[in-house]
Amino acid sequence: MQPLSGVEYGGMLSDIVRVPHAAAMLAPVAPGLDAVDAVALGSVSDNVLDGYRAVAPHLTSLPGADVLIVCHGGQSVPLYAVQAALALGAGLVDYASDSAESLALAEHLGARPLQTNFEKPKRRYPMSLTRE
């Protein structure tokens, strides 16, 4: 960050990392989480929020709209978008992918899985998120 901010805060190879505004920017990890759970929390600050950001403003404008999420491979942001869309009251959440693993995860989360070869969809959606 030093080249951008003029202040050296430290980084991933530092013994000490300064966190400006830490009281407002950090939250303690709940006691009892194992190391795997604690590491998974790292996605909250970026990937989870990206999934939310991809659908939330549109569902505010079009409450209850059907949503199409298209993903090549098994990436996390589109799966977080599925969860956000469902939590925000989307009508139908379709998840199109060429990955059987990703489709199974999306179905487990509550989306309708659509195996695709990425040709034009058969129907139109008021909202669609595409991620490669």
DRENVOSE-468950 format. One record per residue: residue in one letter; x, y, z of N, C-alpha, C in turn. Coordinates in nm, 2 decimals, padded with zeros to 4 digits. Example, Ala and Ser with C-alpha at 12.3 -4.5 7.8 and 13.67 -1.06 7.14 Angstrom:
% residues 2
A  01.32  -00.57  00.78  01.23  -00.45  00.78  01.32  -00.33  00.78 $
S  01.28  -00.22  00.71  01.37  -00.11  00.71  01.29  00.00  00.79 $
This chain:
% residues 132
M  00.08  -00.12  00.00  00.00  00.00  00.00  00.09  00.13  00.00 $
Q  00.21  00.11  00.04  00.29  00.23  00.05  00.30  00.32  -00.08 $
P  00.32  00.25  -00.19  00.32  00.34  -00.31  00.19  00.41  -00.34 $
L  00.08  00.36  -00.29  -00.05  00.43  -00.31  -00.08  00.53  -00.20 $
S  -00.05  00.49  -00.08  -00.09  00.58  00.04  00.02  00.66  00.10 $
G  00.14  00.62  00.07  00.25  00.69  00.13  00.29  00.64  00.27 $
V  00.21  00.54  00.32  00.23  00.48  00.45  00.26  00.33  00.43 $
E  00.36  00.28  00.50  00.38  00.14  00.50  00.30  00.07  00.61 $
Y  00.21  -00.01  00.57  00.13  -00.08  00.67  00.17  -00.22  00.70 $
G  00.25  -00.28  00.61  00.29  -00.42  00.62  00.21  -00.50  00.52 $
G  00.25  -00.62  00.51  00.18  -00.71  00.41  00.19  -00.85  00.46 $
M  00.16  -00.94  00.36  00.15  -01.09  00.40  00.28  -01.14  00.45 $
L  00.40  -01.08  00.42  00.53  -01.13  00.46  00.58  -01.05  00.58 $
S  00.50  -00.96  00.64  00.54  -00.88  00.75  00.52  -00.95  00.88 $
D  00.61  -00.92  00.98  00.59  -00.97  01.11  00.47  -00.90  01.18 $
I  00.45  -00.77  01.15  00.35  -00.69  01.21  00.28  -00.62  01.09 $
V  00.14  -00.63  01.10  00.06  -00.56  00.99  -00.02  -00.45  01.07 $
R  00.00  -00.33  01.03  -00.08  -00.22  01.09  -00.22  -00.22  01.01 $
V  -00.33  -00.21  01.08  -00.46  -00.20  01.02  -00.52  -00.07  01.06 $
P  -00.52  00.03  00.97  -00.58  00.16  01.00  -00.73  00.14  01.02 $
H  -00.79  00.20  01.12  -00.93  00.19  01.15  -00.97  00.05  01.19 $
A  -00.88  -00.02  01.25  -00.91  -00.16  01.28  -01.04  -00.18  01.36 $
A  -01.07  -00.10  01.46  -01.19  -00.11  01.54  -01.31  -00.12  01.45 $
A  -01.32  -00.04  01.34  -01.43  -00.04  01.25  -01.42  -00.14  01.14 $
M  -01.30  -00.19  01.11  -01.29  -00.27  00.99  -01.27  -00.42  01.03 $
L  -01.25  -00.46  01.15  -01.23  -00.60  01.19  -01.33  -00.64  01.29 $
A  -01.36  -00.77  01.29  -01.45  -00.83  01.38  -01.39  -00.96  01.44 $
P  -01.41  -00.99  01.56  -01.35  -01.11  01.62  -01.41  -01.23  01.56 $
V  -01.33  -01.34  01.55  -01.38  -01.47  01.50  -01.45  -01.53  01.62 $
A  -01.56  -01.59  01.60  -01.63  -01.66  01.70  -01.55  -01.77  01.77 $
P  -01.56  -01.78  01.90  -01.48  -01.89  01.96  -01.54  -02.02  01.92 $
G  -01.45  -02.12  01.92  -01.49  -02.26  01.88  -01.48  -02.29  01.73 $
L  -01.45  -02.19  01.65  -01.43  -02.23  01.51  -01.30  -02.30  01.49 $
D  -01.30  -02.41  01.41  -01.18  -02.47  01.38  -01.10  -02.40  01.28 $
A  -00.98  -02.44  01.25  -00.89  -02.36  01.16  -00.95  -02.35  01.02 $
V  -01.02  -02.46  00.97  -01.08  -02.46  00.84  -01.19  -02.36  00.83 $
D  -01.27  -02.35  00.93  -01.38  -02.25  00.93  -01.33  -02.11  00.94 $
A  -01.22  -02.09  01.02  -01.16  -01.96  01.03  -01.10  -01.91  00.90 $
V  -01.04  -02.00  00.83  -00.98  -01.97  00.70  -01.09  -01.93  00.60 $
A  -01.20  -02.01  00.60  -01.31  -01.98  00.51  -01.37  -01.84  00.53 $
L  -01.36  -01.79  00.65  -01.41  -01.65  00.67  -01.34  -01.55  00.59 $
G  -01.22  -01.58  00.53  -01.15  -01.49  00.45  -01.22  -01.44  00.33 $
S  -01.31  -01.53  00.28  -01.39  -01.50  00.16  -01.50  -01.39  00.18 $
V  -01.54  -01.37  00.31  -01.65  -01.28  00.34  -01.62  -01.14  00.29 $
S  -01.49  -01.10  00.31  -01.46  -00.96  00.27  -01.46  -00.93  00.12 $
D  -01.45  -01.03  00.04  -01.44  -01.00  -00.10  -01.54  -01.09  -00.18 $
N  -01.52  -01.22  -00.19  -01.61  -01.30  -00.27  -01.75  -01.30  -00.23 $
V  -01.78  -01.31  -00.10  -01.92  -01.31  -00.06  -01.99  -01.18  -00.10 $
L  -01.91  -01.07  -00.07  -01.97  -00.94  -00.10  -01.99  -00.92  -00.25 $
D  -01.89  -00.98  -00.33  -01.91  -00.97  -00.48  -02.04  -01.04  -00.53 $
G  -02.06  -01.16  -00.47  -02.19  -01.23  -00.50  -02.31  -01.15  -00.47 $
Y  -02.31  -01.09  -00.35  -02.42  -01.00  -00.31  -02.44  -00.88  -00.40 $
R  -02.32  -00.82  -00.43  -02.32  -00.69  -00.51  -02.38  -00.72  -00.65 $
A  -02.36  -00.84  -00.70  -02.40  -00.88  -00.83  -02.55  -00.89  -00.85 $
V  -02.62  -00.92  -00.74  -02.77  -00.93  -00.75  -02.85  -00.83  -00.67 $
A  -02.80  -00.79  -00.56  -02.87  -00.71  -00.46  -02.93  -00.58  -00.52 $
P  -02.85  -00.50  -00.59  -02.91  -00.37  -00.65  -03.02  -00.40  -00.75 $
H  -03.01  -00.51  -00.82  -03.10  -00.54  -00.93  -03.23  -00.59  -00.87 $
L  -03.22  -00.67  -00.76  -03.34  -00.72  -00.70  -03.41  -00.61  -00.62 $
T  -03.34  -00.51  -00.58  -03.40  -00.39  -00.52  -03.49  -00.32  -00.62 $
S  -03.44  -00.32  -00.75  -03.51  -00.25  -00.86  -03.63  -00.34  -00.91 $
L  -03.60  -00.47  -00.91  -03.70  -00.57  -00.96  -03.73  -00.68  -00.86 $
P  -03.80  -00.65  -00.75  -03.82  -00.74  -00.65  -03.89  -00.87  -00.70 $
G  -03.84  -00.98  -00.66  -03.90  -01.11  -00.70  -03.86  -01.15  -00.84 $
A  -03.77  -01.08  -00.91  -03.74  -01.12  -01.04  -03.67  -01.25  -01.05 $
D  -03.68  -01.32  -01.17  -03.61  -01.44  -01.19  -03.46  -01.40  -01.22 $
V  -03.37  -01.49  -01.18  -03.22  -01.45  -01.20  -03.16  -01.57  -01.27 $
L  -03.07  -01.54  -01.37  -02.98  -01.64  -01.43  -02.84  -01.60  -01.39 $
I  -02.77  -01.70  -01.34  -02.63  -01.69  -01.31  -02.56  -01.79  -01.39 $
V  -02.46  -01.75  -01.47  -02.39  -01.83  -01.56  -02.24  -01.84  -01.51 $
C  -02.19  -01.96  -01.50  -02.05  -01.97  -01.45  -01.98  -02.08  -01.53 $
H  -01.86  -02.05  -01.58  -01.77  -02.14  -01.64  -01.68  -02.20  -01.54 $
G  -01.69  -02.32  -01.50  -01.60  -02.38  -01.40  -01.67  -02.37  -01.26 $
G  -01.60  -02.40  -01.16  -01.66  -02.40  -01.03  -01.61  -02.29  -00.94 $
Q  -01.65  -02.17  -00.97  -01.60  -02.05  -00.89  -01.69  -02.02  -00.78 $
S  -01.64  -01.95  -00.68  -01.72  -01.92  -00.56  -01.82  -01.81  -00.57 $
V  -01.78  -01.70  -00.64  -01.86  -01.58  -00.65  -02.00  -01.61  -00.70 $
P  -02.01  -01.68  -00.81  -02.15  -01.72  -00.86  -02.23  -01.80  -00.76 $
L  -02.17  -01.88  -00.68  -02.24  -01.96  -00.58  -02.29  -01.87  -00.47 $
Y  -02.21  -01.77  -00.43  -02.25  -01.67  -00.33  -02.36  -01.59  -00.39 $
A  -02.36  -01.56  -00.52  -02.47  -01.48  -00.58  -02.60  -01.56  -00.58 $
V  -02.59  -01.69  -00.59  -02.71  -01.78  -00.58  -02.77  -01.76  -00.44 $
Q  -02.68  -01.77  -00.34  -02.73  -01.76  -00.20  -02.79  -01.62  -00.17 $
A  -02.73  -01.51  -00.22  -02.78  -01.38  -00.20  -02.91  -01.36  -00.27 $
A  -02.92  -01.41  -00.40  -03.05  -01.39  -00.47  -03.16  -01.46  -00.40 $
L  -03.14  -01.58  -00.35  -03.24  -01.65  -00.28  -03.28  -01.58  -00.15 $
A  -03.18  -01.54  -00.08  -03.20  -01.47  00.05  -03.28  -01.34  00.03 $
L  -03.26  -01.27  -00.09  -03.32  -01.15  -00.12  -03.46  -01.16  -00.19 $
G  -03.50  -01.28  -00.20  -03.64  -01.30  -00.25  -03.65  -01.31  -00.40 $
A  -03.55  -01.35  -00.47  -03.56  -01.37  -00.62  -03.67  -01.48  -00.65 $
G  -03.73  -01.46  -00.76  -03.84  -01.56  -00.80  -03.78  -01.69  -00.82 $
L  -03.71  -01.71  -00.93  -03.65  -01.84  -00.97  -03.50  -01.80  -00.99 $
V  -03.41  -01.89  -00.94  -03.27  -01.87  -00.96  -03.22  -01.99  -01.04 $
D  -03.19  -01.96  -01.17  -03.13  -02.06  -01.25  -02.98  -02.05  -01.25 $
Y  -02.91  -02.16  -01.25  -02.76  -02.16  -01.25  -02.71  -02.24  -01.36 $
A  -02.65  -02.18  -01.46  -02.60  -02.25  -01.58  -02.45  -02.26  -01.57 $
S  -02.40  -02.38  -01.60  -02.26  -02.41  -01.59  -02.23  -02.53  -01.67 $
D  -02.10  -02.55  -01.71  -02.05  -02.67  -01.77  -01.99  -02.76  -01.67 $
S  -01.99  -02.72  -01.54  -01.92  -02.80  -01.44  -02.03  -02.88  -01.36 $
A  -02.02  -03.01  -01.36  -02.11  -03.09  -01.28  -02.10  -03.06  -01.13 $
E  -01.98  -03.04  -01.08  -01.96  -03.01  -00.94  -02.03  -02.88  -00.90 $
S  -02.01  -02.78  -00.98  -02.07  -02.65  -00.96  -02.22  -02.66  -00.97 $
L  -02.27  -02.73  -01.06  -02.42  -02.75  -01.08  -02.48  -02.82  -00.95 $
A  -02.41  -02.92  -00.90  -02.46  -02.99  -00.79  -02.46  -02.90  -00.66 $
L  -02.35  -02.81  -00.65  -02.35  -02.72  -00.54  -02.46  -02.62  -00.55 $
A  -02.48  -02.57  -00.67  -02.59  -02.47  -00.69  -02.73  -02.53  -00.66 $
E  -02.75  -02.65  -00.70  -02.88  -02.72  -00.67  -02.89  -02.74  -00.52 $
H  -02.79  -02.78  -00.45  -02.79  -02.79  -00.31  -02.83  -02.66  -00.24 $
L  -02.78  -02.55  -00.29  -02.81  -02.42  -00.23  -02.96  -02.37  -00.26 $
G  -03.02  -02.44  -00.36  -03.16  -02.40  -00.39  -03.18  -02.35  -00.53 $
A  -03.08  -02.34  -00.61  -03.09  -02.29  -00.75  -03.13  -02.41  -00.84 $
R  -03.19  -02.38  -00.96  -03.22  -02.48  -01.06  -03.10  -02.49  -01.15 $
P  -03.03  -02.61  -01.15  -02.91  -02.63  -01.23  -02.95  -02.65  -01.37 $
L  -02.87  -02.58  -01.46  -02.89  -02.59  -01.61  -02.75  -02.63  -01.67 $
Q  -02.74  -02.75  -01.72  -02.61  -02.78  -01.79  -02.61  -02.70  -01.92 $
T  -02.50  -02.64  -01.95  -02.49  -02.55  -02.07  -02.36  -02.57  -02.14 $
N  -02.37  -02.54  -02.27  -02.25  -02.53  -02.35  -02.23  -02.38  -02.39 $
F  -02.30  -02.29  -02.32  -02.29  -02.15  -02.33  -02.34  -02.09  -02.46 $
E  -02.44  -02.16  -02.52  -02.51  -02.10  -02.63  -02.61  -02.00  -02.57 $
K  -02.68  -01.93  -02.66  -02.78  -01.83  -02.62  -02.89  -01.91  -02.54 $
P  -02.93  -01.85  -02.42  -03.03  -01.92  -02.34  -03.17  -01.93  -02.42 $
K  -03.25  -02.02  -02.38  -03.37  -02.04  -02.45  -03.48  -01.94  -02.40 $
R  -03.46  -01.88  -02.29  -03.55  -01.78  -02.25  -03.47  -01.65  -02.20 $
R  -03.54  -01.54  -02.18  -03.48  -01.42  -02.14  -03.51  -01.40  -01.99 $
Y  -03.41  -01.34  -01.92  -03.42  -01.32  -01.78  -03.41  -01.17  -01.75 $
P  -03.48  -01.12  -01.65  -03.47  -00.98  -01.62  -03.33  -00.95  -01.56 $
M  -03.26  -01.05  -01.50  -03.13  -01.03  -01.45  -03.05  -01.15  -01.48 $
S  -02.92  -01.13  -01.52  -02.83  -01.24  -01.54  -02.69  -01.19  -01.50 $
L  -02.61  -01.29  -01.44  -02.48  -01.26  -01.39  -02.39  -01.37  -01.46 $
T  -02.29  -01.32  -01.53  -02.20  -01.41  -01.60  -02.06  -01.40  -01.54 $
R  -02.00  -01.51  -01.51  -01.86  -01.50  -01.45  -01.78  -01.61  -01.52 $
E  -01.66  -01.57  -01.57  -01.57  -01.67  -01.62  -01.45  -01.67  -01.54 $
